[in-house]
Amino acid sequence: MQVWRLEATAAEALDEAVRFKDKVWNWVTDADMWASVLFSGLRILVIFLLTRLIIKVVYKIIDRSMEKEMTGSRILASSRRFSTVGGLLKNVVTVICNFVMIMLILSEFNFDLGPLLAGAGVVGLAIGFGAQSLVKDVITGFFIIFEDQFAVGDVIQTGTYKGTVEMIGLRTTRLLSFTGEVHIIPNGSIINVTNYSLANAMAVVDVPVKIERGLENTLALIGEAMKGIEERSDNIIAYPTILGVQSMSTSEFVIRIAANCQPNARDAAQRQIQSDIKQALEKQTELEEAEAARKALEQEEQAARVAIDAELVKAAREASETAGVIPRRQIAAAQEGEEGDN
């Protein structure tokens, strides 16, 4: 009985191996299957080549659009901005095209795409809820770059942070403050932005002057000091305007000067104006001191001449008095001699 069972099991295993061999042979020699595989491979190759071609065409369109925008935009860091926008658009196009290509390739392998897309949607929704701040930063960064709110090299202020923009990313913006600190700000927290580099600035300088100085002379002195300042400084666009007396007290009055200057060059323009006025005031002070010293010297010389004249007059008077005493003595002596003879 056991021998019969062993023989039956061996016969069944042999029949199973023969059937599997026949199946493999039938699968290998199935012309319809190989034709289907060939056509599927060709379709996959065509899908891949079309995807690459579409990506290249869209890349060229993006590059040409960015070049046109750059020709009409302001020069300040436009290349960085538009390269960032172009790179972002290219990445989006690449992701979308590759995603569609993968879906089409999976459909060639008879995958059911419905559950797969539904699962991808659920996963994307979960990621979106879990990374709301990240999505907010990325979306805000995209619109900052796309709307040209500020550029690399601009001086901006957002909240309590002020400095020069060093880098604009899709998630963060990096600022370099004037004192050297580097601020890394998430784009989602950027709500209000003050850009100091978009338009010309106005430099306003108040010059205090002693009340003893004459107003017309002071205005003329400041006007003379401001001549040619736009040539000496690249930050100042035009000749400053002397607005006049801004305020006045018992000890001084303040004259205000305003000048149109380059964007973000207000501090440098104010320093240039103050320096020129200070130099003019120093020269005027030196001239006044020199004039006062000259007048004092003239007065001393005149006083010395008056003293010398007085000494001469005194000496002449004494000499004349001395000359008058000698004849009187001679006359008196003569008179005494005549009296003795008598």
C-alpha positions as a printed NumPy array, in Angstrom:
array([[  0.   ,   0.   ,   0.   ],
       [  2.743,   2.436,   0.844],
       [  4.644,   1.525,  -2.307],
       [  1.549,   2.262,  -4.393],
       [  1.133,   5.661,  -2.754],
       [  4.777,   6.554,  -3.417],
       [  4.456,   5.554,  -7.043],
       [  1.272,   7.652,  -7.395],
       [  2.904,  10.704,  -5.804],
       [  5.905,  10.405,  -8.099],
       [  3.651,  10.077, -11.114],
       [  1.668,  13.184, -10.08 ],
       [  4.873,  15.193,  -9.578],
       [  6.1  ,  14.112, -13.002],
       [  2.804,  15.074, -14.573],
       [  2.916,  18.464, -12.779],
       [  6.462,  19.115, -14.028],
       [  5.412,  18.187, -17.563],
       [  2.421,  20.492, -17.353],
       [  4.585,  23.385, -16.   ],
       [  7.092,  22.795, -18.79 ],
       [  4.286,  22.876, -21.315],
       [  2.966,  26.106, -19.809],
       [  6.402,  27.712, -19.961],
       [  6.861,  26.548, -23.509],
       [  3.427,  27.791, -24.497],
       [  4.15 ,  31.143, -22.813],
       [  7.499,  31.456, -24.594],
       [  6.025,  30.492, -27.937],
       [  2.893,  32.629, -27.553],
       [  3.129,  35.044, -30.51 ],
       [  0.17 ,  37.141, -29.375],
       [  1.759,  37.695, -25.979],
       [  5.066,  38.741, -27.476],
       [  3.307,  41.015, -29.938],
       [  1.455,  42.636, -27.018],
       [  4.728,  43.02 , -25.084],
       [  6.403,  44.519, -28.165],
       [  3.622,  47.008, -28.759],
       [  3.526,  47.883, -25.051],
       [  7.292,  48.468, -25.064],
       [  6.997,  50.64 , -28.138],
       [  4.189,  52.608, -26.524],
       [  6.25 ,  53.029, -23.343],
       [  9.219,  54.22 , -25.421],
       [  7.021,  56.655, -27.322],
       [  5.514,  57.931, -24.041],
       [  9.015,  58.446, -22.601],
       [ 10.292,  60.265, -25.701],
       [  7.184,  62.441, -25.921],
       [  7.555,  63.34 , -22.231],
       [ 11.2  ,  64.37 , -22.747],
       [ 10.246,  66.362, -25.844],
       [  7.394,  68.157, -24.062],
       [  9.666,  69.026, -21.134],
       [ 12.334,  70.474, -23.466],
       [  9.78 ,  72.516, -25.401],
       [  8.262,  73.908, -22.205],
       [ 11.772,  74.691, -20.901],
       [ 12.517,  76.749, -24.005],
       [  9.206,  78.581, -23.695],
       [  9.945,  79.393, -20.042],
       [ 13.476,  80.612, -20.875],
       [ 12.236,  82.888, -23.669],
       [  9.468,  84.279, -21.465],
       [ 11.951,  84.988, -18.679],
       [ 14.325,  86.721, -21.11 ],
       [ 11.53 ,  88.986, -22.341],
       [ 10.545,  89.843, -18.798],
       [ 14.156,  90.563, -17.858],
       [ 14.562,  93.083, -20.685],
       [ 11.7  ,  95.176, -19.321],
       [ 12.448,  94.769, -15.648],
       [ 14.751,  96.744, -13.396],
       [ 18.337,  95.568, -13.436],
       [ 18.738,  95.101,  -9.703],
       [ 19.159,  91.332,  -9.212],
       [ 16.576,  90.566, -11.949],
       [ 18.642,  87.671, -13.262],
       [ 18.546,  86.016,  -9.83 ],
       [ 14.811,  86.531,  -9.487],
       [ 13.864,  85.3  , -12.922],
       [ 16.247,  82.378, -12.763],
       [ 14.532,  81.379,  -9.531],
       [ 11.076,  81.714, -11.091],
       [ 12.235,  79.855, -14.191],
       [ 13.748,  77.062, -12.12 ],
       [ 10.556,  76.753, -10.099],
       [  8.373,  76.55 , -13.207],
       [ 10.716,  73.998, -14.759],
       [ 10.56 ,  71.851, -11.647],
       [  6.769,  71.986, -11.636],
       [  6.61 ,  71.032, -15.307],
       [  9.089,  68.185, -14.761],
       [  7.117,  66.759, -11.832],
       [  3.786,  66.947, -13.661],
       [  5.095,  65.426, -16.886],
       [  6.935,  62.628, -15.093],
       [  3.872,  61.867, -12.987],
       [  1.678,  61.586, -16.086],
       [  4.321,  59.455, -17.791],
       [  4.493,  57.051, -14.833],
       [  0.696,  56.752, -14.783],
       [  0.593,  55.965, -18.505],
       [  3.392,  53.395, -18.155],
       [  1.565,  51.695, -15.268],
       [ -1.591,  51.58 , -17.382],
       [  0.386,  49.668, -20.013],
       [  1.035,  46.999, -17.371],
       [ -2.745,  46.772, -16.699],
       [ -2.553,  48.442, -13.279],
       [ -5.83 ,  49.759, -11.899],
       [ -5.062,  53.472, -11.553],
       [ -8.237,  54.391,  -9.682],
       [ -7.229,  53.05 ,  -6.247],
       [ -3.665,  54.244,  -6.818],
       [ -4.775,  57.826,  -7.529],
       [ -7.183,  57.742,  -4.614],
       [ -4.422,  56.539,  -2.295],
       [ -2.042,  59.223,  -3.606],
       [ -4.72 ,  61.844,  -2.985],
       [ -5.226,  60.684,   0.587],
       [ -1.482,  60.651,   1.225],
       [ -1.104,  64.134,  -0.292],
       [ -3.966,  65.424,   1.849],
       [ -2.377,  63.994,   4.977],
       [  0.975,  65.531,   4.092],
       [ -0.725,  68.865,   3.408],
       [ -2.402,  68.891,   6.82 ],
       [  0.817,  67.853,   8.52 ],
       [  2.96 ,  70.474,   6.793],
       [  0.707,  73.515,   6.576],
       [  3.458,  75.945,   7.556],
       [  5.809,  74.461,   4.944],
       [  3.168,  74.751,   2.228],
       [  2.42 ,  78.313,   3.334],
       [  6.119,  79.221,   3.195],
       [  6.511,  77.739,  -0.292],
       [  3.416,  79.438,  -1.688],
       [  4.362,  82.79 ,  -0.154],
       [  7.922,  82.471,  -1.463],
       [  6.632,  81.77 ,  -4.96 ],
       [  4.459,  84.88 ,  -4.965],
       [  7.265,  87.012,  -3.476],
       [  9.476,  86.054,  -6.396],
       [  6.75 ,  86.097,  -9.049],
       [  5.265,  89.461,  -8.   ],
       [  8.692,  91.117,  -7.737],
       [  8.114,  92.296,  -4.179],
       [ 11.849,  92.532,  -3.501],
       [ 15.07 ,  91.217,  -4.993],
       [ 18.507,  90.088,  -3.926],
       [ 20.452,  93.222,  -3.011],
       [ 17.385,  95.235,  -1.967],
       [ 17.215,  96.787,   1.487],
       [ 13.913,  95.854,   3.093],
       [ 12.23 ,  95.86 ,   6.461],
       [  9.713,  93.265,   7.564],
       [  8.512,  93.494,  11.12 ],
       [ 11.485,  94.314,  13.32 ],
       [ 14.048,  92.974,  10.848],
       [ 15.833,  95.307,   8.453],
       [ 18.743,  94.566,   6.171],
       [ 19.994,  93.646,   2.723],
       [ 18.418,  90.651,   1.006],
       [ 21.094,  88.012,   0.483],
       [ 18.931,  85.123,  -0.678],
       [ 15.319,  84.547,  -1.698],
       [ 14.192,  80.943,  -1.47 ],
       [ 10.85 ,  79.246,  -1.764],
       [ 10.798,  78.568,   1.969],
       [ 12.978,  81.235,   3.615],
       [ 14.502,  84.661,   2.968],
       [ 17.917,  85.628,   4.334],
       [ 18.653,  89.201,   5.426],
       [ 22.008,  90.717,   6.356],
       [ 21.626,  93.584,   8.821],
       [ 23.851,  96.654,   8.841],
       [ 25.529,  95.45 ,  12.02 ],
       [ 26.406,  92.055,  10.554],
       [ 23.639,  89.804,  11.88 ],
       [ 22.059,  87.342,   9.445],
       [ 18.279,  86.914,   9.789],
       [ 16.636,  83.833,   8.255],
       [ 12.908,  84.52 ,   7.964],
       [ 10.266,  81.959,   6.903],
       [  8.371,  83.339,   3.93 ],
       [  5.047,  82.528,   5.548],
       [  5.757,  85.037,   8.331],
       [  6.454,  87.882,   5.875],
       [  3.243,  89.911,   5.929],
       [  4.257,  93.544,   5.395],
       [  7.424,  94.53 ,   3.548],
       [  9.006,  97.978,   3.226],
       [ 11.394,  98.099,   0.271],
       [ 13.887, 100.955,   0.387],
       [ 15.428, 100.166,  -3.005],
       [ 12.54 , 100.598,  -5.438],
       [ 12.355, 104.404,  -5.707],
       [ 14.595, 107.432,  -5.193],
       [ 15.068, 108.508,  -1.598],
       [ 14.931, 111.98 ,  -0.06 ],
       [ 17.852, 113.069,   2.101],
       [ 16.88 , 115.715,   4.672],
       [ 19.547, 117.547,   6.684],
       [ 18.938, 120.092,   9.46 ],
       [ 21.853, 122.476,  10.067],
       [ 21.874, 124.361,  13.408],
       [ 23.379, 127.852,  13.207],
       [ 24.149, 130.31 ,  15.984],
       [ 21.616, 133.067,  16.291],
       [ 24.383, 135.688,  15.942],
       [ 25.023, 134.722,  12.321],
       [ 23.175, 136.568,   9.619],
       [ 20.466, 134.587,   7.804],
       [ 21.248, 135.797,   4.278],
       [ 24.975, 135.188,   4.673],
       [ 24.341, 131.713,   6.073],
       [ 21.978, 130.783,   3.223],
       [ 24.496, 132.071,   0.7  ],
       [ 27.26 , 130.078,   2.396],
       [ 25.233, 126.842,   2.33 ],
       [ 24.224, 127.414,  -1.285],
       [ 27.857, 127.904,  -2.232],
       [ 28.826, 124.73 ,  -0.354],
       [ 26.19 , 122.684,  -2.229],
       [ 27.455, 123.64 ,  -5.691],
       [ 28.691, 120.599,  -7.609],
       [ 27.717, 118.105,  -4.906],
       [ 25.913, 115.914,  -7.447],
       [ 29.237, 115.574,  -9.278],
       [ 31.234, 114.841,  -6.134],
       [ 28.802, 112.18 ,  -4.937],
       [ 27.139, 109.508,  -7.076],
       [ 24.421, 109.104,  -4.451],
       [ 22.925, 112.577,  -4.983],
       [ 20.946, 113.014,  -8.185],
       [ 20.377, 116.778,  -8.346],
       [ 21.347, 120.026,  -6.627],
       [ 19.833, 120.094,  -3.112],
       [ 17.013, 122.422,  -2.233],
       [ 17.545, 124.842,   0.657],
       [ 14.096, 124.959,   2.244],
       [ 14.925, 127.717,   4.742],
       [ 14.541, 128.111,   8.481],
       [ 12.955, 125.008,   9.992],
       [ 12.98 , 126.061,  13.653],
       [ 14.439, 128.778,  15.852],
       [ 15.31 , 129.36 ,  19.483],
       [ 17.022, 132.079,  21.492],
       [ 20.45 , 130.536,  20.877],
       [ 20.249, 129.124,  17.34 ],
       [ 18.139, 128.645,  14.251],
       [ 17.921, 125.504,  12.092],
       [ 18.112, 125.498,   8.29 ],
       [ 16.726, 122.47 ,   6.431],
       [ 18.226, 121.114,   3.199],
       [ 16.555, 118.409,   1.073],
       [ 18.173, 116.433,  -1.744],
       [ 16.892, 113.782,  -4.131],
       [ 19.238, 110.773,  -3.963],
       [ 19.608, 107.228,  -5.202],
       [ 17.529, 104.407,  -3.667],
       [ 18.858, 103.326,  -0.302],
       [ 21.518, 106.061,  -0.388],
       [ 19.898, 108.523,   1.983],
       [ 22.405, 108.07 ,   4.799],
       [ 25.392, 108.471,   2.455],
       [ 23.83 , 111.56 ,   0.864],
       [ 23.141, 113.12 ,   4.26 ],
       [ 26.71 , 112.505,   5.351],
       [ 28.011, 114.115,   2.149],
       [ 25.808, 117.209,   2.629],
       [ 26.806, 117.574,   6.262],
       [ 30.485, 117.153,   5.408],
       [ 30.377, 119.835,   2.697],
       [ 28.522, 122.277,   4.946],
       [ 30.93 , 121.587,   7.803],
       [ 33.92 , 122.283,   5.555],
       [ 32.313, 125.496,   4.324],
       [ 31.61 , 126.619,   7.885],
       [ 35.182, 125.82 ,   8.908],
       [ 36.554, 127.861,   6.013],
       [ 34.205, 130.717,   6.867],
       [ 35.271, 130.529,  10.508],
       [ 38.925, 130.597,   9.487],
       [ 38.309, 133.626,   7.284],
       [ 36.436, 135.382,  10.081],
       [ 39.207, 134.588,  12.562],
       [ 41.817, 135.775,  10.084],
       [ 39.835, 138.962,   9.487],
       [ 39.437, 139.493,  13.234],
       [ 43.166, 138.917,  13.747],
       [ 43.977, 141.365,  10.945],
       [ 41.71 , 143.993,  12.442],
       [ 43.2  , 143.427,  15.869],
       [ 46.698, 143.786,  14.396],
       [ 45.692, 146.985,  12.63 ],
       [ 44.245, 148.319,  15.849],
       [ 47.43 , 147.43 ,  17.703],
       [ 49.528, 149.09 ,  15.015],
       [ 47.307, 152.159,  15.102],
       [ 47.493, 152.262,  18.898],
       [ 51.284, 151.918,  18.66 ],
       [ 51.44 , 154.762,  16.153],
       [ 49.244, 156.885,  18.365],
       [ 51.499, 156.124,  21.328],
       [ 54.611, 156.96 ,  19.305],
       [ 53.028, 160.203,  18.115],
       [ 52.127, 161.056,  21.68 ],
       [ 55.691, 160.372,  22.805],
       [ 57.026, 162.53 ,  19.984],
       [ 54.678, 165.356,  20.861],
       [ 55.623, 165.058,  24.501],
       [ 59.321, 165.043,  23.667],
       [ 58.907, 168.035,  21.384],
       [ 57.013, 169.894,  24.073],
       [ 59.65 , 169.139,  26.639],
       [ 62.325, 170.219,  24.211],
       [ 60.528, 173.447,  23.501],
       [ 60.018, 174.116,  27.179],
       [ 63.723, 173.415,  27.82 ],
       [ 64.701, 175.758,  25.016],
       [ 62.495, 178.5  ,  26.491],
       [ 64.   , 178.224,  30.014],
       [ 67.634, 178.8  ,  28.882],
       [ 67.041, 182.234,  27.246],
       [ 65.087, 183.364,  30.29 ],
       [ 67.998, 182.45 ,  32.503],
       [ 70.397, 184.304,  30.234],
       [ 68.165, 187.378,  30.287],
       [ 67.933, 187.206,  34.075],
       [ 71.726, 186.884,  34.366],
       [ 72.226, 189.845,  32.06 ],
       [ 69.836, 191.929,  34.026],
       [ 71.664, 191.071,  37.236],
       [ 75.004, 192.09 ,  35.673],
       [ 73.647, 195.43 ,  34.61 ],
       [ 72.365, 196.111,  38.074],
       [ 75.817, 195.335,  39.545],
       [ 77.52 , 197.798,  37.251],
       [ 75.238, 200.512,  38.311]])
